[in-house]
Amino acid sequence: MLEAAPQVQAGRLRAIAVTSRKRSPALPDIPTIAEAGLPGYEFLGWHALLAPKGTPASITNLLRDKLKVAVGTPEVTQQLQNQGLDLVLGTPDELGAHIKAEMQKWGTVVKERGMKAD
Protein backbone atom coordinates (compact mmCIF):
# COMPACT_ATOMS: atom_id res chain seq x y z
CA MET A 1 0.00 0.00 0.00
CA LEU A 2 2.79 2.39 0.91
CA GLU A 3 4.23 2.27 -2.60
CA ALA A 4 1.00 1.77 -4.56
CA ALA A 5 -1.37 4.29 -2.95
CA PRO A 6 0.41 7.41 -4.28
CA GLN A 7 0.50 5.89 -7.76
CA VAL A 8 -3.23 5.11 -7.62
CA GLN A 9 -4.04 8.54 -6.21
CA ALA A 10 -2.05 10.17 -9.05
CA GLY A 11 -3.90 8.11 -11.67
CA ARG A 12 -0.81 6.18 -12.82
CA LEU A 13 -2.19 2.84 -11.55
CA ARG A 14 -5.72 1.46 -11.35
CA ALA A 15 -6.38 -0.50 -8.18
CA ILE A 16 -8.94 -3.29 -8.35
CA ALA A 17 -8.89 -4.35 -4.69
CA VAL A 18 -6.94 -4.13 -1.43
CA THR A 19 -5.79 -7.24 0.39
CA SER A 20 -6.77 -6.18 3.90
CA ARG A 21 -9.99 -7.17 5.72
CA LYS A 22 -11.21 -3.58 5.63
CA ARG A 23 -10.91 -0.81 3.11
CA SER A 24 -7.84 1.38 3.34
CA PRO A 25 -8.23 5.01 4.48
CA ALA A 26 -5.68 5.82 1.76
CA LEU A 27 -7.96 4.36 -0.95
CA PRO A 28 -11.45 4.31 0.55
CA ASP A 29 -13.21 3.77 -2.80
CA ILE A 30 -11.25 0.58 -3.55
CA PRO A 31 -13.01 -2.60 -2.37
CA THR A 32 -11.35 -5.37 -0.42
CA ILE A 33 -10.69 -8.66 -2.18
CA ALA A 34 -13.42 -10.17 0.02
CA GLU A 35 -15.86 -7.53 -1.23
CA ALA A 36 -14.71 -8.21 -4.79
CA GLY A 37 -15.72 -11.87 -4.52
CA LEU A 38 -13.15 -13.86 -2.57
CA PRO A 39 -14.49 -14.04 1.00
CA GLY A 40 -12.01 -14.58 3.81
CA TYR A 41 -8.99 -13.39 1.81
CA GLU A 42 -6.46 -11.32 3.69
CA PHE A 43 -2.80 -10.62 3.07
CA LEU A 44 -1.02 -7.92 5.03
CA GLY A 45 2.57 -6.84 5.10
CA TRP A 46 3.78 -5.70 8.48
CA HIS A 47 6.85 -4.37 10.24
CA ALA A 48 7.92 -4.70 13.84
CA LEU A 49 10.54 -3.32 16.16
CA LEU A 50 12.34 -6.25 17.80
CA ALA A 51 14.96 -6.52 20.51
CA PRO A 52 17.34 -9.41 21.23
CA LYS A 53 15.99 -12.30 23.27
CA GLY A 54 16.53 -11.70 26.94
CA THR A 55 16.28 -7.91 26.72
CA PRO A 56 14.89 -6.78 30.08
CA ALA A 57 11.20 -5.81 30.10
CA SER A 58 12.18 -2.39 31.43
CA ILE A 59 14.10 -1.75 28.20
CA THR A 60 11.43 -3.11 25.83
CA ASN A 61 8.77 -1.11 27.67
CA LEU A 62 10.91 2.03 27.45
CA LEU A 63 11.38 1.49 23.69
CA ARG A 64 7.63 0.97 23.20
CA ASP A 65 6.81 4.07 25.24
CA LYS A 66 9.30 6.21 23.28
CA LEU A 67 7.94 4.86 20.00
CA LYS A 68 4.40 5.74 21.07
CA VAL A 69 5.50 9.31 21.73
CA ALA A 70 7.40 9.53 18.44
CA VAL A 71 4.64 8.23 16.18
CA GLY A 72 1.53 8.61 18.31
CA THR A 73 0.66 12.20 17.50
CA PRO A 74 -2.52 12.82 15.50
CA GLU A 75 -0.44 14.33 12.68
CA VAL A 76 1.83 11.31 12.33
CA THR A 77 -1.09 8.89 12.69
CA GLN A 78 -2.96 10.73 9.91
CA GLN A 79 0.13 10.76 7.68
CA LEU A 80 0.58 7.00 8.14
CA GLN A 81 -3.10 6.37 7.38
CA ASN A 82 -2.87 8.52 4.26
CA GLN A 83 -0.09 6.21 3.12
CA GLY A 84 -2.23 3.15 3.79
CA LEU A 85 -0.53 2.12 7.02
CA ASP A 86 -2.27 1.13 10.24
CA LEU A 87 -0.12 1.70 13.29
CA VAL A 88 -0.50 -0.93 16.01
CA LEU A 89 1.46 -0.28 19.19
CA GLY A 90 0.98 -3.45 21.16
CA THR A 91 2.88 -5.26 23.87
CA PRO A 92 5.77 -7.65 23.32
CA ASP A 93 3.42 -10.53 24.14
CA GLU A 94 0.90 -9.36 21.54
CA LEU A 95 3.65 -9.10 18.93
CA GLY A 96 4.90 -12.56 19.84
CA ALA A 97 1.40 -13.97 19.40
CA HIS A 98 1.08 -12.20 16.04
CA ILE A 99 4.40 -13.59 14.80
CA LYS A 100 3.44 -17.08 15.94
CA ALA A 101 0.06 -16.86 14.15
CA GLU A 102 1.71 -15.58 10.96
CA MET A 103 4.26 -18.40 11.02
CA GLN A 104 1.51 -20.97 11.46
CA LYS A 105 -0.69 -19.47 8.72
CA TRP A 106 2.05 -19.08 6.12
CA GLY A 107 3.83 -22.29 7.16
CA THR A 108 0.65 -24.15 6.29
CA VAL A 109 0.52 -22.46 2.89
CA VAL A 110 4.16 -23.32 2.20
CA LYS A 111 3.67 -26.97 3.19
CA GLU A 112 0.40 -27.38 1.27
CA ARG A 113 1.99 -25.98 -1.89
CA GLY A 114 5.23 -27.89 -1.50
CA MET A 115 7.23 -24.67 -1.72
CA LYS A 116 10.99 -24.81 -1.32
CA ALA A 117 13.61 -22.09 -0.92
CA ASP A 118 16.06 -21.74 -3.80
N, C-alpha and C positions, 0 to 999 in steps of 0.2 A: 504494500500500500504506500509506503513511504516514497518509493521511486515512481510508482504508477500514478498516484493521485494528481500530482502537478501536471503530468502529461495529459491525463483525461480532462482536467479542468481547463487546460489550454486548448483542447480540441485536437491534439495530435494523436490521441489514442481513443478508441471507443471501448468502454468497459461493458461487458455483458452481465457480469455478476461479481460479487465479492465472496470470499471463501469463509467469512466469519458467520457465526450464528445470527448476528443482528447486523442491520445495515450500518455502514460506516458514516460517522458525522462528516467525514471529508467528502463523501460521495453519497449523500442521502437519497438520491433518486435512482441509484443502482441497486437492484434486488440482490438478495443473497442467493447462493446456489440452491438452497432449500426452497426458496420462493420461486426460483426458476424451474423447479421440477425434480430436484434430487434431494428428497427429505433426509434429514439427519447428517448431511455433509457438512464437515467443518475442517478447515486446515488453517492454522494460525502459526505465523512465525513469532518468535518471542526472544527476548534478551533478558539476561539476569546478571546481577552483580554477585559474584561468588568470592568466598574467602577460603583459605586452606583449611582442611579438616583439622579440628582441634583448636581453631581460633576461639578464644574466650567469648562467651555470650556478651560480656560488657563491650567488647570491640565490635562485634557484629551489630549489636543494638545501637552503638554510637554511629556506625556507618549508615545504618538504616535511617536513623534520626536526622543525620546531616543530609542524606539524599532527599528525604521528605522536605526539608527546608529549601534545598536547592531547586527542586523541580515541582514543589507543591503549591506554588503560587497560582492564582487564577490565570494569569497571563501565560505562564509556561504550560499549564494544563490545556488551555485553549489552543495554544500553538501546536502542541502535540496532537490534539484531536483534529485540528485542521490538516495535519499531515497523515491522518488515518491511524494514529497510535493511541492505544488505551493504556494509561499508566496504572499499574497495580503495585502498590507498595505494601506487600504482605510481610509476614514473619518468616524467619528461616525455616520453620517447620512447614509452613504453607508452601514455600518454594520447593522444599524437599518432596512434599507430596505431589506437587505438580510435575516435577521432573520424573518421579517414579511412575506416575500415570502416563506421561508422554512416552517413556521408555516401553511400558507395557503395550500401549496402543500401537506404536510404530514398530515395535519388535514383532508383534503379531502380523502386521502387514508384510514385513520383511520375510518372515518365515513362510507365510502363506504363499507368497509370490516366488519363493526360492531365490531371493536376491542375494548376491554375493558382492563383496568389495573387490574392486580391481586393483 
